[in-house]
């Protein structure tokens, strides 16, 4: 993607400005079903996020453990230093 022509930018800004300046009211109507669809979309997104979390639970746990410094490798190293058997 190369550099953008300065004249193109000026024309685009003038077009956007004119569109916003001369815009007329839409008088749009949102029926009650629209709110239901929005709510269903939000709930579906939450369900998908929970499903992905469940699918990748072990990766997520190891990621959080590495962030907090509580990984299984570190626990094994500590237990081997003390002479105990590592928890598996």
Secondary structure, 3 states (H helix, E strand, C coil): CCCCCHHHHHHHHHHHHHHHHCCCCCCCCCCHHHHHHHHHHHHHHHHHHHHHHHHCHHHHHHHHHHHHCCCHHHHHHHHHHHCCCCCC
